[in-house]
């Protein structure tokens, strides 16, 4: 039995990056031997075990063969005869197909170290094209390592194009796709993920609503970058720069989908794009079964982001409706995330990345003014049921009028 550290732990050590997760591969062992040593089996598809003390994953060396469509369409074969090189060749990228023994001696049959030095994301073997999930994985790695000047090798990009055109991407489950998308959006440069997907034709298959934004112009006075797709990438870039959570980043990606529906004769204006885009945002949310908080914020940002930008001009009654839509009294965090998404949208414009966004503090102040309305005095006056609701609304409106007057003074 020989045990090797494999994959990301080896790659990140060689890059000088912190190593978080460690995966191990075991050569020359059987399931029975692993169980006898106290390892706990996990996963039904292939033999993976948890170490009895560390809890880290140890997998028996295995080969795989394509047997059906999609990510799950593989037959695995694990046995003591499978070599380390045979196990490594089934991996996606050369930089993930290296192994180390306990003395840090490197096994690198597919030149991963050379590609690390060349800053290249290159596939290990033609079998790369058998797994459609790898299109998303490579785009995610491109987003992760863009700051280190990594690029996708041209021949790998060509295989990704072939996969995008093959219909295999449609076989991916929503759960697997979302796992990769959500991880990619939380990388340092998530906009690169979208760029790579677009370059290989996968964006058109997975998110045609986002792909449709490229080439759609906006008024130059408000959007010096003009192109709606380029703007979306910039907004996403700003969200990462400002360390926004996944909910905000997802909303930033989808906020302008309605602009893709504007007839060409109406360009560069996009009247009512906020409402037109809601059905598209809903479709993307459902396609990937995004978590509920991501879905809700994306729809709210899509509908109300222009309200956010015009916050200082809004009538108190419109401001109250906005606050009610977000349920700011019970869910203050969601309104904070909306404000963040609006600010990222404003900053995601060429040359305006550093411009202040006074709307943020104004909206926070408005929410606080509405929240200060006390319910108890109204109850004491005998209001109840629908009448109580209307009375609370009147008092909040009064508070917002006073707030607006004070802010304008």
N, C-alpha and C positions, 0 to 999 in steps of 0.2 A: 504493500500500500504506500503510495506517494501522494503527498498533499501539496498543492500549489495555490498561491494567491493569484487571482485572475481579474481581468477586466478593468473597471474604473479605478480600483485601488492602485493598480500598477501604473496606469496612465497618469493619474493625478500626482502620484509620488514623483514620477519622472518630470512632470510639468512644474513641480515645486508648489503644488496646490494642496490645501488640507484634504486629508483622506477621511471620509466619514463612514461610508458603508464598505465592508470588505466581503467579497465573495471568494469561496474556495472551491476548487475542483479536486476530486479524489480519483487517482488513477490506480487501477489494479485491485479494486475492492468490489465486494458484492453487497447487496442490501442486507443480507444476514450478518455480515461482518460489521456493518455500520450499527445495526440494532444491538449487536452483542457489546459494542463499545459504549452504549448508552445514548446514541444519537436518536432524536425523535423525528419520525417521517412527517413531511408536509407535502401537500400537492398530490393530486391523483394522476396527473399526466406523465410525470417523469420523476425519477428518484432524487428528491432533494431532502436534506435532513438538517435539523437544528442541533448545534453543538450543545451537549448537556450542561455546560457551564456558561459559555459566552453568549449562546443564543444565535450566533452567526450561522449563515447558510453554507452548507457543504453539499455540493452536487456530484453525483457519480459522473465520470466522463461518459459522453454519449455522442452518437451521431444522429442525424435527422434526415428524413426523406419527405419530399412534398407528396401529399396524398389527397389534397382537396383544396378548396378556395380559401382565401383569407388568412388571417393571422393564425387561426387554430388548425389549419389544414396540413398538419405534419404528423408523421409517424416517427417516434423516437426509439432508439436502440441503445441501451446501456449494458455494458458488460466489462469484466476485468481486462478484456483484450483491447478495448478502445484506447488509443494512444493520446497523449497530450496534444499532439499536432492535429489529430483527427477531431478532437473536441474543439480546438481553437478555430479551425477552418469554418465551422458553422456560424461563427460570430459575425456581426455586421460590419464593423470597421476595423482596419488594421490596428488603429490605436487602442482598440478594445480587445485585441486578440493576442495580448502578451501575458506571460505568466512568470511568477517568481517563486523560487523555493524559499525555505526558511533562512537561507544565507544571502538572500537578495540576488541570487544568480538569475539572470534574465533568460527566458526562452521566448524567442521572437522570430518564429519561422516565416512570418508574412510582412516583415519590415515595418512594424508599427513605430519603432523608435525613429527610423528614418523619416517617416511621415509626420511624426511629432515635430521633428526639427524643421521639416519643410512646411509646417503649418497646413497640412492637407488632411481632409476627411476623405478617405479612400476605402472602397469596399474590399473585403477580403477575397471573395471569390464570386463567380457568376451566380452562385446560389443566392446571392443578395436579392436578386430579382424575384425570388420565390415568396418573399414575405412583404406584403404591402405596408405593414406597420413601419418598416424601415425607412420609408419615405418621410414619415413624420419624425422618426428618431433622428435621422441625419439632419433634418431642418432644425430640430431642437438643439443638437450639438453645435450646429452652426451659430445659433443664437447664444449659446453658452460661451463659446470660445471666440466669438467675433472680436472681443477686446484684445485677444492675443493674435489677431490677424489670421485666424484659420479661415480657409475657404474650402468649398466642396470640389473635389477633383472632377475634371470635365467628364471622364469616363463614368464616374459614379452618377453624376448629374444626368447623363444619357440613360443609364439604367433606371433612374428615378422617373425620367420622362416616359420610358417604355411601360413602367408599372402604372403610371398615371393614365396612360392611354389604353391599358389592357382591360379595364373594368374591375381589376382586383381591389382597388381602393373602396369600391362600393360594398365589398364583402366584410369590411372592418366593422366591428360592433361599436355602438355609441360609447360604451364604457371604455374600451381600449383607446379609441380616438380621443375622448375627453381627457383621459389620463395623460396622454402625450401633449395635447393642446394646453391643458392647465399648467403642466410643468414648464412647457416652453414659454408661456406668457409670464411666468415668474422668473425667467432668466434675466440677465443684465441687459440684453439687447433683444427683446422679444420681436421687434420689428423685422429683424433678420430672419426669424422663423417664417414670417409671412412672405418676405421677399424670396426666400429659397423655394417655398411651396409654389409661389407664382412662377418662378423661373422654370420649374420642372413640369408645370401644367397641373399640379395637384390642387392648387387653390381653386381653380375653375371647377374641379370635380367635388371637392369637399365643402367649399364655401363660395359658390358662384355669386352670392349676394355681395361678398367683399371684393371678389375679383372684378365685378362689374363697375366698381368705383374708379378703377384706373382708366385714365383718358377722359374722365368727366370733369369739365372745368367748373370753377366757382368764380365769383366776382373778385378781381384782383385787388380791389380796394380793401376788402376784408380778409382775403386769402392770397398773400403775395406768392405762395407756392402754386396757386391756381388748381393743380390736379387734386381731385378729391381722394384718390388712392394714396398719393404722396402725403397728403394732410393726415389721413388715418394712421399711416406709419409714424409720422412725427408725433401725433398725440400718444400713441403707444410708447414711443421712445421717451417722451416726457413722463409718462406714468411710471416707467421703470426708474428713471432718474430720480423721481421724487418718492421712490420706495412705496408705491401704492399697492394695496392688497389685490388679490385676484378678482374680486367683485368689480373693482374700479377698472382694472385693465380689460376685463371682458366687456364692460360697458363702453370703454373707449374704442375698442375694436369695432363695435356694432353701431355706434351712435348715429352715424350718417348714412346708413343703408338706404334710406329713402331717396337720397340723391341719385342713386343708380336707376331709379324709375322715372326721372324727369325726362320728358320728350326733348329731343335735340333742339327743336325750334324754340324751346324756352331757356336753353342754356345762355349765360352761366347762372341765371337765377334758379332757385329751387323752392318755389312756393309750396308751403304745407308739407315739406319733406319729412317733418317730424312725425306727422300722423301717417303719411304714406309708408314710412319705414317700419311701423309697428308690426305689420303682418310678416315682414321679412325677418325682423328680430325674433319674433315668436317662432318662426320656422327654423332658424338656426339654433335657438335655445332647445327646441324639441329634438332636432336631428342629433344633437350630441348629449341629450339628457343632462344639460348643465344643472348644477345644484340650484335649489330654489332661490337662494339669496342672489346668485349671479343672474338668474333669469329675471327676477323682479327689478333689480337695479338697472339692468340693460334696457328693459322696457321703459322705466321711468326716465332714465337719462335720454333715451331716444325721443321721448315725447316732450320733455320739458327743458332740454339743455339751452334752447334759445331764451326761455324764460330766465334761466340763470344768468345769461349774458346781459339781459335787459333788466336785471333786478332793480337797479336804481330808478328805472322809469316806470315800473309796474304800479298800477293803482293798488291801494290797500286791499280792495276786494279780490283782485287777481292774486295778490300775494297770499291772502288767506286761503284761497282755493289751492294754491301751490302747496302750502304747508299741510292742508288737509289731505291732499293726494299722497303725501309722504308719511302721514300719521306721525308727525314729529313729536307728538306728546307721549306716545308709547314707544316709538322707534327712532330716537334721536340719531343713532349711529348711521342709519340708512341715509338720512338727510346730509350728514357730514360727508358720506361717500359720494353723494350726488354733487355736492359743492366741489369736492376734489376732482371729480370727472369733468365738471364744467371748467375748472381752472386748467386742467391738462389740455382740454379742447382749445382754450384760448391761447395757451402757450405753444401748442403744436402748429404754429404758423411761422413761416420763414421770416427770420429777423425779429420776431416778437416773443422769443422764448423767455426773455428776462423781464418782460413788461409786467407791472404789478396788476393784481386782479382784485380791486376794491369790492367787487360784488360778493366775494367770499365772506368778508366780515359783515357786510350789510345783511346778507341772508342769515348769518348766525344771529345777529342782533334782532332781526325780525322774528326768528323762531323763539328767542328768549322772551321777547315782548309778548308774544302770543301765549307762551307758557306761564307767564306770571299771573294770568287771569285766574282768580280763585273761584272755585265752584261752591264752596261752603256758604258764602253770603247769598248766593242765588237760591240755594236750597232753603235757606232760612226765610227767604222772601216768598217761599211756597211754590217755586217753579219745580215741575217734575215732568218726566216723559219727554215728548217732542218739544214742549214749551221750554223745558230746561235746555235742551240742545240748541234751540234758537236763541235763547238768552245768552248762553255761553258764546255762541257765534257773534252776537252783537257786541259783547264785551271785548272779544278778541279783535274784532274789526276796529273798535274804538281805540284799543291799545296800539294797533298797527298804524292807524292814522296819526296818533300822537308820536309814535316812533318815526314815521316818515317826515313829519313836520320838524322834529328835533334834528334829524339827520340832514335836512335841507337847510336848516338855519345857519 
